[in-house]
Amino acid sequence: MNFTKAQDDINITVQIQSKLVLVNVNLKASLSKIRDILEKNSEVKMNDTFSFAKMINNNSNTGESLLAVIAREDEEKRILEDIIDVKNDKFLYLKSEPETKPDWLKLEYGRSVTLETANSRAFTIV
């Protein structure tokens, strides 16, 4: 292992909603490689429903911070160091798809359910 690679390997905190997980990753790795690592992590369990996000400080009067979602097709071009604050908190934010794409389940369309009696028994009560 060379010295430069050792410097780039750091522990970061992965935040998924309210859950925090400490993971060792390389700062110079592309987000697609980080995704591969997090898919194998038993605590993070990253899958296609998660997107990487970058914390953006909002300069409005409220002072709130916002999460900017990174498109899946941009993950190969972006490196981890670009989306986390290396000097301060070292947090990697993941945002779930239902939050980023509310029309995914088309919940605003509503659902209707009909109850029908089956032609045969499903089980026998003893």
Secondary structure, DSSP 8 states (H G I E B T S, - for coil): --HHHHHHEEEEEEEETTEEEEEEEETTSBHHHHHHHHHH-TTT---TTEEEEEEEE--STT--EEEEE--GGGTTT-BGGGTS-TTTT-EEEEEEHHHH-GGGTTGGG---------SS-S----
